[in-house]
Amino acid sequence: MGTGAGSLLLFLFLGLAGSAAPAHFGFRVLAYRHQLDRQLAFAPGTEDGGWGYSWWLMRWKHRAVHDRNLDFSAASPPAAAG
């Protein structure tokens, strides 16, 4: 079949460029707009929505804002046993 390291690298690059990057940038835009609309405080250096904001999101710092809609991975608190 003639596949080699080049094919693997091409496959990995297309996977990154085709799904992960657009998802990341799309979420960054939506999260930034949501934060502006809700007038939630921005961390210092993230007000412009650029790379600093992106890094802030990737480090899960948005959870400190305590906004359920911004915390896209928030799970319901477990039910109390009793």
C-alpha positions as CSV (number, residue, x, y, z in Angstrom):
1,M,0.0,0.0,0.0
2,G,3.0,2.3,0.3
3,T,2.1,4.1,3.5
4,G,4.8,5.6,5.6
5,A,5.7,8.2,8.1
6,G,4.6,11.0,5.7
7,S,1.1,9.5,5.4
8,L,0.8,9.4,9.2
9,L,2.0,13.0,9.6
10,L,-0.5,14.1,6.9
11,F,-3.3,12.2,8.6
12,L,-2.5,13.8,12.0
13,F,-2.2,17.2,10.5
14,L,-5.5,17.0,8.7
15,G,-7.1,15.7,11.9
16,L,-5.8,18.7,13.9
17,A,-6.6,21.3,11.1
18,G,-9.9,19.7,10.3
19,S,-11.5,19.3,13.8
20,A,-9.5,20.4,16.8
21,A,-8.4,23.8,15.7
22,P,-11.9,25.0,14.4
23,A,-13.5,23.7,17.5
24,H,-11.0,25.5,19.7
25,F,-11.3,28.8,17.9
26,G,-15.1,28.5,17.6
27,F,-15.5,27.9,21.3
28,R,-13.1,30.8,22.1
29,V,-15.3,33.2,20.1
30,L,-18.5,32.0,21.7
31,A,-17.1,32.0,25.2
32,Y,-15.7,35.5,24.7
33,R,-19.0,36.8,23.4
34,H,-20.9,35.1,26.2
35,Q,-18.6,36.7,28.8
36,L,-19.1,40.1,27.2
37,D,-22.9,39.8,27.0
38,R,-23.2,38.7,30.6
39,Q,-20.8,41.4,31.7
40,L,-18.6,38.8,33.6
41,A,-15.2,40.0,34.8
42,F,-12.2,39.2,32.6
43,A,-8.9,38.0,34.0
44,P,-6.1,40.6,33.6
45,G,-4.7,40.3,30.1
46,T,-7.6,38.5,28.6
47,E,-9.9,41.4,27.8
48,D,-9.1,41.5,24.1
49,G,-10.1,37.9,23.5
50,G,-6.8,37.0,21.9
51,W,-4.2,34.4,22.7
52,G,-4.2,35.3,26.4
53,Y,-7.9,34.5,26.6
54,S,-7.3,31.3,24.7
55,W,-4.6,30.2,27.2
56,W,-6.9,31.2,30.0
57,L,-9.7,28.9,28.6
58,M,-7.3,26.0,28.0
59,R,-6.1,26.1,31.7
60,W,-9.8,25.9,32.9
61,K,-9.6,29.3,34.6
62,H,-13.1,30.1,33.3
63,R,-14.5,27.9,36.0
64,A,-13.6,30.6,38.6
65,V,-16.2,32.9,36.9
66,H,-19.0,30.5,38.3
67,D,-21.2,30.8,35.2
68,R,-22.9,27.5,34.4
69,N,-23.3,28.4,30.7
70,L,-19.6,29.3,30.3
71,D,-18.5,26.1,32.2
72,F,-19.3,23.8,29.3
73,S,-18.2,20.7,31.1
74,A,-20.2,21.3,34.3
75,A,-21.9,18.3,35.6
76,S,-24.9,18.3,37.9
77,P,-23.9,18.0,41.5
78,P,-24.4,14.4,42.8
79,A,-27.6,13.7,44.5
80,A,-27.3,13.4,48.3
81,A,-27.4,9.8,49.5
82,G,-30.0,9.3,52.1
